[in-house]
Amino acid sequence: MYFQNIEFFETEKFQYLLIHKNACTSVLKCIEKYKPKLVINKSIDKIKWTVIRDPYERFISGLNYDLKRHKISIEDINLEKLFVSYVNSNTRIYGNVNHTVSQVLYLANTDIDWYIDINDLDLFLKIHFNTTVKLNSGSEKNVFFDKKEVMKYLQLDYEIYNRIKSSTHLWEWQKGKIF
């Protein structure tokens, strides 16, 4: 049983850590020409990078996606159970993962070298891959739960997100190519 959601996509130059609902479909489309291989182990000699996203925005996007995908209504679910989960390899192959689970669970012990904020992803993709793709993007609004209630569960996510945003490991376009 895995309690951590780790999926690295490895090429000759880098490893990309997939975090669901952080533009992973767009990133995978941009890097497909490099024939990335799915690996579970992190490399010690390759640049590791991932995309981060505002936790509340990510939660709303994941909730909307899961509700629509499983054709259920908000009344059928429990808010408390949306933030922690583990990956079950038997259901993962069908795309059945909890898309609202904390992005902190993806980041723990992964030794990421560079974090790309989702708002800077287009520039990152243009600089590194000479292309950009926006797939599955939409504007989701929270019409389901009281935002104050949701924010109680996102405190740790915001603590980590804000630390990353103020760290030297946050990529910005002025830092140029990293691999």
Secondary structure, DSSP 8 states (H G I E B T S, - for coil): -BSS---EEE-SSEEEE--TTSSHHHHHHHHGGG--EEESS--SSSEEEEEE--HHHHHHHHHHHHHHHHT--GGGS-GGGGS---B-HHHHTTT---TTS-THHHHTT---SEEEEGGGHHHHHHHHHS-----S-------SS-HHHHHHHTHHHHHHHHHHHTSTTB--GGG----
